């Protein structure tokens, strides 16, 4: 889990400009496996929520294939 604190700014011709202090968090759930040759596989799910000018929530799958630099 990772917290988020920041500043959000909107420049919209219809809704007008707006600024806000934004806060929220990110949470990842996943499984990682590292093979003996230094190559790894990571699969999981990420959810993010942020409250600034508007409240929003996003989620989706994660996939990563890291390779160790310099070998094992």
Buried (B, 14 or more C-beta within 10 A) or exposed (E): EEEBEEEBEEEEEEEEEEEBEBBBEBEEEEEEEEEEEEEBEBEEEBBBBBBBBEEEEEEEEEEEEEEEEEEE
